[in-house]
Structures are given as structure tokens and as C-alpha cells.
Amino acid sequence: MRIIIAGAGEVGFHLAKLLSYESHDITLIDLDKDHLAYADTRLDISTKYGNATSIETLKEAGIAETDLLISVTSNETINITVCVISKRLGAKKTVARISNTEFIDKKEEVNFKELGIDELISTEELATNEIKLLLNQAAFNDTHEFEGGELTMMGIVLSKKAPFVGMSVREAASSFSGIHFMPIAIQHKNSQQTIIPRGDTIFQAGDQAYFMTTKEGVNELYKLSGTSKTDIKNVMILGGSGIGIRTAKQLCANKLNIKIIERDKEKAFLLADELPNALVVSGDGRDVELLDEENVEDMDAFLSLTGSSETNIMSCLVAKSKGVKKTIALVENIDYFKLSQSIGIDTLINKKLLAANSIFRYIRKGEVVEIATLNNINAEILEFNVIPNSKITQKIIRDLEIPKGATIAGVIRNGEGIIVLGGFQIAANDKVLLCCTPNTINKVEKLFDS
């Protein structure tokens, strides 16, 4: 597959890095020589210095033979322009990263495909959806729904109270038969190694563990992981950013009590008019006394969504020290992303990483329809449509040659989520979820070839 990526920032670099595990023909375009040099020395891709809105630059990059053009610069106007021009020059499919959520909300009124843009990716919309889902399952630090919640991935740090701590996966399955969830990835405390669990894998207290569950298994997972369901009613949001406003509106619509702290006094007054059902406070959220005055200790969740990663991290740590159950920090630096557990914050959200993961499903070979990267751990979940006569349908699961770094996390058949075991046989038109480490993706994809 021939792919051109416009923008060598964090989103573009992350996409290119993921693609470096596969055999695509990738060209990265940017005007920043340092960004290009950084990518060129670390990734097996082509780089091109130039303006991606330049017709000549695009032609030199081979736009006429390109299967996919992805524009992920920090400027949405440039991204839209690049996609429109690229489509006219022969690109088969185009994807633009945008920041204005109005384009998403009103996409029915404007036919973007007619303009030459096949897909729009809004970082604000993705971040808001992620926050809502995390608040809905507040005891967990990572969650992702597939097929409208038929199967849900949930990540949690295992409590020493969890009944299966100290057991192997095989022993736990025997002791707790009939459950509707299964472990799909584990990272032991103080370790950076990602484990795709097998029967002899031991659950340990402090593990960052990921499970796939059906709707029926959610309450079982709460009980057996040593946690209890947390009802979120009172939420404090630090920062009236685009994500903060969008999140506040949606949480207010769900009848939650929302309090927003905004440093800019003029902006705070505008927010108060825009959000009549929320309480808006003008002040500096880094001020511990202000947080005390606004009763941060009474909050069920604290969301720090300012433009400063450091402010967001520090304010969440303060909120956590005051007893807030759920803390979520927006961070710009992808390098911070794997630090949430070690520094004591429940979840870090990086909108660039969310955008890259959302875009990445257009790149996958085969019949991939969804992708989710796990927080704090080097693994991802891929959802495949199973085509007739594909290799994965020809044997029961235990007889398939599934690589060690991968596991079948669940199957959706006729709209119903199923947790499957070794004796299950996958059929055409099933949707299969596989959890795998990046270096096994090529082998996993071959299972879905005919």
C-alpha cells in the first residue's frame, strides 16, 4: 500500500512508527527538517522536505499512485487543503485531522467526500468520547467499546483483594467457571514487558491487567478484580479548552454536576453563558487553596484539560491527594503517556495518539474495522471482519497457528458478543477481536487471508 503522510509531528511520526512494522511504501512530508531527520534516522520510510499544499511537492511524492493520503499537521486548514488537492491529483483515499468539531457535528450538511475528503478525524471529539467512557466505568483506567458495547476492553491495576491474585490463568478459569470475561494482556508491576497471557501466566497484585468482557461480564469483573463500581455525579473540570467545553456539555446533558475552573476571567464569563447548567469559577486551578475552597475533596472525578501537560499532571496529583476517586489528565507529550500508573494518576489522555489510532484503521491490511491501543502497555486490539474461506475459519481456535504474542479476545456473531475458548470455531461474517503485540501483527493478519 502506498501512503503519504503530511505532517511529521507526533501524530505523523506515531503513524509512521506503527507502519514501520509492516511493508507499506510510506512517504512523510514536512517543512521541518529536524522532524524529518528524526523520523529518517529511526524509521524505515521515505521523507520529503516540502510544503504538502504544493502541487509540485505532492507530484514528486507520487500522489497519483497513492492509495491513502493522511494529512495530520497541526493546522486543520492545511489538512483540508492537502486532502482536496491530493484527491484531484489521483489519491484514492484521503483523511484529514481537524480541531473544529463543528465539521463533525454538521457533516451531513456539508458533503466532505464531494470536496475530496473521505474521512475527518476530530481530536476533540475522540478525547471527549474517551473521557465519557472512562467516567462510565470509573474503577478502570482504560476502556474501549466494540460494536456498541457488545464487547468491552477494560484495563485495571489488580488489587491484592482480587480473588484470583496468585493463581495462574488456568487455575482462575477452573475456579471461576462460567464467567463472561477473559484476560488479554498483562504488565507486571515495575516491569515494561507486555505479556499476552497463557494458561500458566500468574496474576500478581499490582498488575496492569486488561480484560475483554461481554455486557454480562462487567459486574463479574468488578467483583473478581477486587474493585467496586463507582458512581460519578460530581465532576470538576480544569480548563475551558475545546475538549473541556465539549465534555462539560455532554456531561451536563447526562445530569452530572459540573464545575469548571478557568484561569482567563473573560473566557470564564463566556463559558458561564455557554454552559448554563454548569458552575464556572474564575481562578487558577494550580492554586491548591482555590481547589480546597471549591471543595475538590467532594468531587467524584477531576478532569484536567488545560493546554499544559505539566499543569494537568500536577493538578491531578493534588486532586488525588485530596481523595478524588477518578483523575484524568490531558497530556500533549506522548512520552508522558506510559507514566500514568507510576506517577499516581488514573488515566492520561493524548489526543494525538487517539487521532493516530483512529486513522490507523484505514491503513491496516485485510478486513480490519476497528483498532484500539492499550494505555501503558505495548499491545493493541484489532477487530477483523472474517471473509469466507479465510484461514481462521478452517480449524477450531486451539488448532490455529496463533503467534505467542497474540490471543483471540472475543467474537461478535450476529450482533452478539461472545468470549470464546479453544474449542470454538470461527465462521465467515464473524467479527473477531485479537489482542497482539506490534511485532506479531503481520502474522495475525495472514490468518484472515483466504
C-alpha positions as CSV (number, residue, x, y, z in Angstrom):
1,M,0.0,0.0,0.0
2,R,1.4,3.4,-1.0
3,I,0.8,6.0,1.7
4,I,1.7,9.7,2.0
5,I,1.6,11.3,5.4
6,A,1.6,15.1,5.5
7,G,2.9,16.3,8.9
8,A,5.9,14.8,10.7
9,G,4.8,15.9,14.2
10,E,3.8,13.5,16.9
11,V,0.7,12.1,15.1
12,G,2.5,11.7,11.8
13,F,5.6,10.2,13.5
14,H,3.4,7.8,15.5
15,L,1.6,6.6,12.4
16,A,4.8,6.1,10.6
17,K,6.3,4.2,13.5
18,L,3.3,1.9,13.6
19,L,3.6,1.3,9.9
20,S,7.3,0.5,10.2
21,Y,6.2,-2.9,11.5
22,E,4.6,-3.6,8.1
23,S,5.7,-3.5,4.4
24,H,3.9,-0.3,3.2
25,D,5.5,2.3,1.0
26,I,5.5,5.4,3.2
27,T,6.4,8.9,2.4
28,L,6.5,11.6,5.2
29,I,6.2,15.2,4.1
30,D,7.1,18.2,6.2
31,L,8.7,21.7,6.2
32,D,10.5,21.0,9.5
33,K,13.9,19.5,8.6
34,D,14.6,18.4,12.3
35,H,11.3,16.4,12.4
36,L,12.2,14.8,9.1
37,A,15.7,14.0,10.2
38,Y,14.4,12.5,13.5
39,A,12.0,10.2,11.5
40,D,14.5,9.3,8.9
41,T,17.1,8.0,11.3
42,R,14.6,5.9,13.3
43,L,12.1,4.6,10.8
44,D,12.3,2.6,7.5
45,I,10.4,5.2,5.5
46,S,11.0,7.9,2.9
47,T,10.9,11.5,3.9
48,K,10.4,14.6,1.7
49,Y,11.1,18.2,2.6
50,G,8.5,20.5,1.2
51,N,5.1,22.1,1.6
52,A,2.3,19.5,1.4
53,T,-0.1,22.1,-0.1
54,S,2.3,22.4,-3.1
55,I,1.1,20.6,-6.2
56,E,4.7,20.0,-7.3
57,T,5.7,18.6,-4.0
58,L,2.8,16.2,-4.0
59,K,3.5,15.1,-7.6
60,E,7.2,14.5,-6.7
61,A,6.0,12.3,-3.7
62,G,3.9,10.2,-6.1
63,I,0.4,11.4,-5.3
64,A,-1.1,10.0,-8.5
65,E,-0.2,6.4,-7.4
66,T,-1.1,6.9,-3.7
67,D,-3.6,4.6,-2.1
68,L,-4.0,6.8,1.0
69,L,-3.2,10.4,1.8
70,I,-3.3,11.3,5.5
71,S,-2.9,15.0,6.5
72,V,-2.1,15.4,10.2
73,T,-0.4,18.7,10.5
74,S,-1.3,21.0,13.4
75,N,-3.3,23.3,11.1
76,E,-6.7,22.0,10.0
77,T,-6.9,24.4,7.1
78,I,-3.7,23.0,5.7
79,N,-5.0,19.4,6.2
80,I,-8.3,20.1,4.4
81,T,-6.4,21.8,1.5
82,V,-3.9,19.0,1.2
83,C,-6.7,16.4,1.0
84,V,-8.7,18.3,-1.6
85,I,-5.7,18.9,-3.8
86,S,-4.5,15.3,-3.4
87,K,-7.8,13.8,-4.4
88,R,-7.8,15.9,-7.5
89,L,-4.3,14.6,-8.3
90,G,-5.2,11.0,-8.0
91,A,-5.1,9.9,-4.4
92,K,-7.6,7.0,-3.9
93,K,-8.5,7.9,-0.3
94,T,-7.9,11.0,1.9
95,V,-8.1,11.5,5.7
96,A,-7.8,15.0,7.4
97,R,-7.2,15.7,11.0
98,I,-9.3,18.6,12.2
99,S,-9.8,20.5,15.5
100,N,-13.1,22.2,14.8
101,T,-15.8,19.7,16.0
102,E,-18.4,21.7,14.1
103,F,-17.2,19.9,10.9
104,I,-18.1,16.6,12.6
105,D,-21.4,17.7,14.1
106,K,-22.6,19.1,10.8
107,K,-21.0,16.7,8.3
108,E,-24.4,15.8,7.0
109,E,-24.9,19.4,5.9
110,V,-21.6,19.5,4.1
111,N,-20.7,16.6,1.8
112,F,-16.9,16.5,2.5
113,K,-16.5,13.4,0.2
114,E,-17.7,15.6,-2.6
115,L,-15.0,18.0,-1.8
116,G,-12.4,15.3,-1.8
117,I,-12.1,14.4,1.9
118,D,-13.1,10.8,2.6
119,E,-12.7,10.9,6.4
120,L,-12.4,13.6,9.1
121,I,-10.7,12.9,12.4
122,S,-11.5,15.3,15.2
123,T,-9.1,15.1,18.2
124,E,-11.6,16.9,20.4
125,E,-14.4,14.5,19.6
126,L,-12.2,11.5,20.2
127,A,-10.9,12.8,23.5
128,T,-14.4,13.7,24.7
129,N,-15.7,10.2,23.8
130,E,-12.8,8.6,25.6
131,I,-13.4,10.7,28.8
132,K,-17.1,9.8,28.8
133,L,-16.4,6.1,28.5
134,L,-13.8,6.3,31.3
135,L,-16.2,8.0,33.6
136,N,-18.9,5.4,32.8
137,Q,-16.5,2.7,34.1
138,A,-14.7,4.8,36.6
139,A,-13.0,2.0,38.5
140,F,-11.0,1.2,35.4
141,N,-8.1,3.2,33.9
142,D,-8.6,2.2,30.3
143,T,-11.7,1.1,28.4
144,H,-12.9,0.8,24.8
145,E,-16.2,-0.5,23.5
146,F,-16.6,-2.6,20.3
147,E,-19.8,-2.9,18.4
148,G,-21.8,-0.6,20.7
149,G,-20.6,-2.3,23.9
150,E,-21.2,-5.9,22.8
151,L,-17.6,-6.5,23.9
152,T,-15.7,-4.1,26.0
153,M,-12.0,-3.9,26.8
154,M,-11.2,-2.8,30.4
155,G,-7.9,-2.1,32.0
156,I,-7.2,-2.1,35.7
157,V,-4.5,-2.3,38.3
158,L,-5.2,-5.6,40.2
159,S,-5.9,-5.2,43.9
160,K,-4.4,-7.6,46.4
161,K,-8.0,-8.3,47.3
162,A,-8.7,-9.8,43.8
163,P,-9.7,-13.4,44.4
164,F,-7.6,-14.7,41.6
165,V,-4.3,-12.9,42.5
166,G,-1.6,-15.6,43.0
167,M,-3.5,-18.0,40.6
168,S,-2.5,-18.9,37.1
169,V,-4.9,-18.1,34.3
170,R,-5.7,-21.8,34.0
171,E,-6.4,-22.1,37.8
172,A,-8.6,-19.0,37.7
173,A,-10.6,-20.2,34.8
174,S,-11.2,-23.5,36.7
175,S,-12.1,-21.8,40.0
176,F,-14.4,-19.2,38.4
177,S,-16.1,-21.1,35.7
178,G,-19.0,-19.6,33.8
179,I,-17.6,-16.0,33.9
180,H,-18.1,-13.8,30.8
181,F,-14.6,-12.1,30.6
182,M,-11.0,-13.2,29.8
183,P,-7.6,-11.6,30.3
184,I,-5.9,-10.4,27.1
185,A,-2.8,-8.5,28.3
186,I,-0.8,-8.1,31.5
187,Q,2.2,-6.0,32.6
188,H,3.6,-6.8,36.0
189,K,4.4,-4.0,38.4
190,N,7.8,-2.4,37.9
191,S,8.1,-4.1,34.5
192,Q,8.0,-2.8,31.0
193,Q,7.3,-6.3,29.4
194,T,4.0,-6.9,27.8
195,I,2.6,-10.3,28.4
196,I,-0.1,-11.9,26.3
197,P,-1.4,-14.4,28.9
198,R,-1.3,-18.1,28.5
199,G,-2.6,-20.8,30.9
200,D,0.5,-20.7,33.1
201,T,0.6,-16.9,33.4
202,I,0.3,-15.9,37.1
203,F,-1.9,-12.9,38.2
204,Q,0.0,-10.7,40.7
205,A,-1.1,-7.8,42.9
206,G,-0.3,-4.5,41.2
207,D,-0.5,-5.9,37.7
208,Q,-1.8,-3.6,35.0
209,A,-4.3,-6.1,33.5
210,Y,-6.6,-5.9,30.5
211,F,-9.7,-7.9,30.1
212,M,-12.3,-8.4,27.4
213,T,-15.8,-8.7,28.7
214,T,-19.4,-9.1,27.5
215,K,-22.2,-6.9,28.9
216,E,-22.9,-9.7,31.4
217,G,-19.3,-9.9,32.5
218,V,-18.9,-6.2,33.6
219,N,-20.2,-6.7,37.1
220,E,-18.4,-10.1,37.4
221,L,-15.1,-8.3,36.5
222,Y,-15.7,-5.6,39.2
223,K,-16.2,-8.3,41.8
224,L,-13.3,-10.6,40.8
225,S,-10.8,-7.7,40.2
226,G,-11.2,-6.5,43.8
227,T,-12.9,-3.2,42.9
228,S,-16.4,-1.8,43.2
229,K,-18.5,0.2,40.8
230,T,-18.1,3.9,41.3
231,D,-21.0,6.2,40.6
232,I,-19.8,9.6,39.2
233,K,-22.1,12.5,40.0
234,N,-19.8,15.5,40.8
235,V,-17.1,16.4,38.3
236,M,-14.6,19.2,38.4
237,I,-13.0,20.3,35.1
238,L,-9.9,22.3,35.0
239,G,-9.6,24.4,31.8
240,G,-12.2,25.7,29.4
241,S,-10.5,24.2,26.3
242,G,-12.4,22.9,23.4
243,I,-12.3,19.5,24.9
244,G,-13.3,20.9,28.3
245,I,-16.3,22.7,26.9
246,R,-17.4,19.7,24.7
247,T,-17.0,17.3,27.7
248,A,-18.9,19.7,30.0
249,K,-21.8,20.0,27.6
250,Q,-22.2,16.2,27.3
251,L,-21.8,15.5,31.0
252,C,-24.4,18.3,31.8
253,A,-26.8,16.6,29.3
254,N,-26.3,13.4,31.4
255,K,-27.4,15.3,34.5
256,L,-24.0,15.3,36.2
257,N,-23.0,18.2,38.5
258,I,-20.2,20.0,36.7
259,K,-17.8,22.7,38.0
260,I,-15.3,24.3,35.6
261,I,-12.3,26.3,36.7
262,E,-10.9,28.7,34.0
263,R,-7.9,30.9,34.6
264,D,-8.9,33.5,32.0
265,K,-11.5,35.8,33.6
266,E,-13.1,37.0,30.3
267,K,-13.2,33.4,29.0
268,A,-14.8,32.3,32.3
269,F,-17.7,34.7,31.7
270,L,-18.2,33.4,28.2
271,L,-18.2,29.8,29.4
272,A,-20.8,30.7,32.0
273,D,-23.1,31.9,29.3
274,E,-22.4,28.9,27.1
275,L,-22.8,26.4,29.9
276,P,-25.8,27.5,32.0
277,N,-26.1,24.1,33.7
278,A,-22.5,24.2,34.9
279,L,-20.9,26.2,37.7
280,V,-18.0,28.2,36.2
281,V,-15.3,29.6,38.5
282,S,-12.7,32.1,37.5
283,G,-9.3,31.2,39.0
284,D,-6.0,29.4,38.7
285,G,-6.5,25.7,39.1
286,R,-2.9,25.3,40.1
287,D,-3.7,27.1,43.3
288,V,-4.2,24.4,46.0
289,E,-6.1,26.8,48.2
290,L,-8.6,27.5,45.4
291,L,-9.2,23.8,44.9
292,D,-9.8,23.5,48.6
293,E,-12.2,26.4,48.6
294,E,-14.1,24.8,45.7
295,N,-14.3,21.5,47.7
296,V,-12.3,19.4,45.4
297,E,-12.4,16.6,48.0
298,D,-16.2,16.3,47.4
299,M,-15.6,15.5,43.7
300,D,-16.1,12.0,42.2
301,A,-13.9,12.9,39.3
302,F,-11.3,15.5,38.4
303,L,-10.5,16.2,34.7
304,S,-7.5,18.5,34.0
305,L,-7.8,19.6,30.3
306,T,-5.7,22.7,30.0
307,G,-3.2,23.2,27.3
308,S,-0.3,22.5,29.7
309,S,0.6,18.8,30.3
310,E,2.6,19.7,33.4
311,T,-0.3,21.7,34.9
312,N,-2.7,18.8,34.1
313,I,-0.4,16.2,35.7
314,M,0.3,18.3,38.9
315,S,-3.3,19.3,39.4
316,C,-4.5,15.7,39.1
317,L,-1.9,14.7,41.7
318,V,-3.2,17.3,44.0
319,A,-6.8,16.1,43.4
320,K,-5.7,12.5,44.0
321,S,-4.1,13.5,47.3
322,K,-7.4,15.1,48.4
323,G,-9.2,11.8,47.9
324,V,-10.8,12.2,44.4
325,K,-11.6,8.7,43.1
326,K,-11.0,9.3,39.4
327,T,-8.4,11.6,37.8
328,I,-7.9,12.1,34.1
329,A,-5.2,14.4,32.7
330,L,-4.8,15.6,29.1
331,V,-1.2,15.4,28.0
332,E,0.4,16.7,24.8
333,N,3.7,14.8,25.1
334,I,3.4,11.2,24.0
335,D,6.4,10.4,26.2
336,Y,4.3,11.0,29.3
337,F,1.7,8.6,28.1
338,K,3.1,5.5,29.8
339,L,3.7,7.2,33.1
340,S,0.2,7.4,34.5
341,Q,0.3,4.5,36.9
342,S,3.9,5.2,38.1
343,I,3.0,8.8,39.0
344,G,-0.4,8.0,40.6
345,I,-2.9,9.4,38.0
346,D,-5.7,7.1,36.9
347,T,-5.5,7.9,33.2
348,L,-3.6,10.1,30.8
349,I,-5.2,11.0,27.5
350,N,-3.2,12.1,24.5
351,K,-5.4,13.4,21.7
352,K,-2.7,12.9,19.1
353,L,-2.4,9.3,20.0
354,L,-6.2,8.9,19.8
355,A,-6.1,10.5,16.4
356,A,-3.3,8.2,15.2
357,N,-5.1,5.1,16.4
358,S,-8.4,6.3,14.7
359,I,-6.6,6.9,11.4
360,F,-4.7,3.7,11.6
361,R,-7.7,1.5,10.8
362,Y,-7.7,2.9,7.3
363,I,-4.2,1.6,6.8
364,R,-4.5,-2.0,8.1
365,K,-4.4,-4.7,5.5
366,G,-7.2,-7.3,5.4
367,E,-10.6,-6.6,6.9
368,V,-9.7,-4.5,9.9
369,V,-12.7,-2.4,11.0
370,E,-11.5,-1.1,14.4
371,I,-8.3,-0.7,16.4
372,A,-7.5,0.3,20.0
373,T,-4.1,0.8,21.6
374,L,-3.9,-0.1,25.2
375,N,-2.7,2.6,27.7
376,N,0.6,2.0,29.5
377,I,1.3,-1.3,27.6
378,N,2.8,-2.3,24.2
379,A,-0.2,-4.0,22.7
380,E,-3.3,-3.3,20.6
381,I,-6.6,-4.8,19.8
382,L,-7.7,-5.3,16.2
383,E,-11.2,-6.1,15.1
384,F,-11.4,-8.1,11.8
385,N,-14.3,-8.9,9.5
386,V,-14.0,-12.6,8.7
387,I,-14.3,-13.3,4.9
388,P,-15.4,-16.6,3.5
389,N,-12.7,-19.3,3.3
390,S,-10.2,-17.4,5.3
391,K,-7.6,-19.5,7.2
392,I,-9.1,-18.6,10.6
393,T,-12.3,-20.4,9.7
394,Q,-10.7,-23.7,8.8
395,K,-9.8,-25.0,12.3
396,I,-11.0,-24.7,15.9
397,I,-9.1,-22.0,17.8
398,R,-6.7,-24.3,19.7
399,D,-5.6,-25.8,16.4
400,L,-4.9,-22.4,14.7
401,E,-1.3,-21.2,14.5
402,I,-1.8,-18.1,16.5
403,P,1.6,-16.5,17.4
404,K,2.7,-16.3,21.0
405,G,2.3,-12.5,21.1
406,A,-1.4,-12.7,20.2
407,T,-4.7,-14.0,21.6
408,I,-8.3,-14.1,20.4
409,A,-10.1,-11.7,22.7
410,G,-13.6,-12.3,21.6
411,V,-16.0,-12.8,18.7
412,I,-19.1,-10.9,17.7
413,R,-21.6,-13.2,15.8
414,N,-24.9,-12.0,14.6
415,G,-24.5,-8.8,16.7
416,E,-23.8,-10.7,20.0
417,G,-20.5,-10.6,21.8
418,I,-19.0,-13.9,22.8
419,I,-16.0,-14.8,25.0
420,V,-14.6,-17.8,23.2
421,L,-12.4,-20.8,24.3
422,G,-10.1,-23.2,22.4
423,G,-12.9,-25.4,21.1
424,F,-14.8,-22.6,19.3
425,Q,-14.7,-22.4,15.5
426,I,-14.8,-19.0,13.8
427,A,-17.1,-18.6,10.8
428,A,-17.4,-16.3,7.8
429,N,-19.0,-12.9,8.7
430,D,-18.0,-13.1,12.3
431,K,-16.1,-10.1,13.7
432,V,-13.0,-11.3,15.6
433,L,-11.1,-9.2,18.2
434,L,-7.4,-10.1,18.6
435,C,-5.0,-8.6,21.1
436,C,-1.4,-8.6,19.9
437,T,2.0,-7.0,20.3
438,P,3.1,-4.9,17.3
439,N,5.7,-7.4,16.1
440,T,3.0,-10.1,15.6
441,I,0.6,-8.0,13.5
442,N,1.8,-9.3,10.2
443,K,1.4,-12.9,11.3
444,V,-2.1,-12.2,12.7
445,E,-3.3,-10.5,9.5
446,K,-2.3,-13.6,7.5
447,L,-4.9,-15.7,9.5
448,F,-7.6,-13.6,7.7
449,D,-6.4,-14.3,4.2
450,S,-8.2,-16.8,2.1
